[in-house]
Amino acid sequence: MFKRMREDIQCIFDQDPAARSTIEVVLTYSGLHATWSHRIAHALYKKKLLFLARAVSQVSRFFTGIEIHPGAQIGRRFFIDHGMGVVIGETCEIGNDVTLYQGVTLGGTGKEKGKRHPTLCDNVLVASGAKVLGSITIGENSKVGAGSVVLKDVPSDSTVVGIPGTVVISNGVKVKGKYDHQDIPDPVADKCQMLENQITHLTDRLEQLEQQQVKEGELR
């Protein structure tokens, strides 16, 4: 147990240049507190002490702002940076050396039973505000951009951005035909533009019909 705790502390020093001392990390890092609390809650969950497990997780949520369901399976050297607003669902499976930033949701898409939350393989990074939803898999060494909404599997060694999430880099190579993050199209604006084009087309057609009627009237 103490070996795992030392490993967790060292992980923070490796990931966060703002970490200055062990006492600071132990007393002030909410992501670390949430991880340690989850281990207790998960142990209770596996022993079928479901109410106690959920009570521990909710107390942790109150103090850290991070909600991890006791049923979630989390690997070693898990790092939550800042952490406020992070939500991890019951059937999530998280590998080793995974990093989450604030506002990340690893959630479901409905009321389906069974495996309904994401699987994050080793060395995955999910940036601020990203939503990874449903029983999907984020492959090893992949990154999810800030604010993205990922609804489909992501292959290993990839970067996914946008709403819905789109793979823009795969195995270190920019995917042909994909957008840079700042150039991702706005689906609402695209729909408005389509409607505007249809209105313009109908207006032109109506004017043509009116002119045709006037000409026919003159000929009579």
Backbone hydrogen bonds, N-H to C=O, Kabsch-Sander energy under -0.5 kcal/mol:
donor,donor_aa,acceptor,acceptor_aa,energy
5,M,1,M,-2.0
6,R,2,F,-2.4
7,E,3,K,-2.1
8,D,4,R,-2.3
9,I,5,M,-2.1
10,Q,6,R,-2.5
11,C,7,E,-2.1
12,I,8,D,-1.4
13,F,9,I,-1.7
14,D,10,Q,-2.2
15,Q,11,C,-1.9
16,D,12,I,-3.0
19,A,16,D,-1.6
25,V,21,S,-2.1
26,V,22,T,-2.7
27,L,23,I,-2.0
28,T,24,E,-2.1
29,Y,25,V,-1.5
30,S,28,T,-0.9
33,H,29,Y,-1.9
34,A,30,S,-2.7
35,T,31,G,-2.0
36,W,32,L,-2.5
37,S,33,H,-2.5
38,H,34,A,-2.1
39,R,35,T,-1.6
40,I,36,W,-1.4
41,A,37,S,-2.6
42,H,38,H,-3.4
43,A,39,R,-1.8
44,L,40,I,-2.1
45,Y,41,A,-2.3
46,K,42,H,-2.4
47,K,43,A,-1.1
48,K,45,Y,-1.7
49,L,44,L,-2.6
50,L,48,K,-1.5
53,A,49,L,-2.4
54,R,50,L,-2.6
55,A,51,F,-2.5
56,V,52,L,-2.4
57,S,53,A,-2.1
58,Q,54,R,-2.2
59,V,55,A,-2.2
60,S,56,V,-2.2
61,R,57,S,-2.2
62,F,58,Q,-2.2
63,F,59,V,-1.8
64,T,60,S,-2.5
65,G,61,R,-2.3
67,E,86,V,-2.9
68,I,66,I,-0.7
69,H,88,I,-2.4
72,A,69,H,-1.9
73,Q,92,C,-2.6
74,I,72,A,-0.6
75,G,94,I,-1.2
75,G,95,G,-0.8
79,F,98,V,-2.5
81,D,79,F,-0.6
81,D,100,L,-2.7
83,G,81,D,-2.7
85,G,65,G,-2.3
86,V,83,G,-2.3
87,V,104,V,-2.4
88,I,67,E,-2.6
89,G,106,L,-2.2
92,C,89,G,-1.3
93,E,118,P,-1.7
94,I,73,Q,-3.3
95,G,120,L,-2.7
97,D,76,R,-2.5
99,T,124,V,-2.5
100,L,79,F,-2.4
101,Y,126,V,-1.6
103,G,84,M,-1.4
104,V,101,Y,-1.2
105,T,130,A,-2.2
106,L,87,V,-3.0
107,G,105,T,-0.7
107,G,132,V,-1.4
116,R,114,G,-0.6
119,T,136,I,-2.7
120,L,93,E,-3.1
121,C,119,T,-0.6
121,C,138,I,-2.5
123,N,96,N,-2.5
124,V,121,C,-0.9
125,L,142,S,-2.1
126,V,99,T,-2.4
127,A,125,L,-0.5
127,A,144,V,-2.6
129,G,102,Q,-2.1
130,A,127,A,-1.7
131,K,148,S,-3.1
132,V,105,T,-3.0
133,L,131,K,-0.6
133,L,150,V,-2.5
134,G,107,G,-2.4
136,I,134,G,-2.1
138,I,119,T,-2.8
139,G,137,T,-0.7
139,G,154,V,-2.6
141,N,122,D,-2.1
142,S,139,G,-1.3
143,K,158,S,-2.6
144,V,125,L,-2.5
145,G,143,K,-0.5
145,G,160,V,-3.1
147,G,128,S,-1.7
148,S,145,G,-1.7
149,V,162,G,-2.1
150,V,131,K,-3.1
151,L,149,V,-0.5
154,V,137,T,-2.7
157,D,140,E,-3.2
158,S,155,P,-0.5
159,T,169,I,-2.4
160,V,143,K,-2.5
161,V,166,T,-2.3
165,G,149,V,-3.2
166,T,161,V,-2.8
168,V,159,T,-2.8
169,I,159,T,-1.4
170,S,173,V,-2.7
171,N,157,D,-3.1
172,G,157,D,-0.6
173,V,170,S,-1.8
175,V,168,V,-2.6
178,K,175,V,-1.8
183,D,180,D,-1.4
184,I,181,H,-1.2
190,D,186,D,-2.5
191,K,187,P,-2.0
192,C,188,V,-2.3
193,Q,189,A,-2.4
194,M,190,D,-2.1
195,L,191,K,-2.4
196,E,192,C,-2.4
197,N,193,Q,-2.3
198,Q,194,M,-2.0
199,I,195,L,-2.4
200,T,196,E,-2.4
201,H,197,N,-2.3
202,L,198,Q,-2.6
203,T,199,I,-2.5
204,D,200,T,-2.4
205,R,201,H,-2.3
206,L,202,L,-2.5
207,E,203,T,-2.2
208,Q,204,D,-2.1
209,L,205,R,-2.2
210,E,206,L,-2.4
211,Q,207,E,-2.5
212,Q,208,Q,-2.3
213,Q,209,L,-2.3
214,V,210,E,-2.1
215,K,211,Q,-2.3
216,E,212,Q,-2.2
217,G,213,Q,-2.1
218,E,214,V,-2.1
219,L,215,K,-2.1
220,R,216,E,-1.3
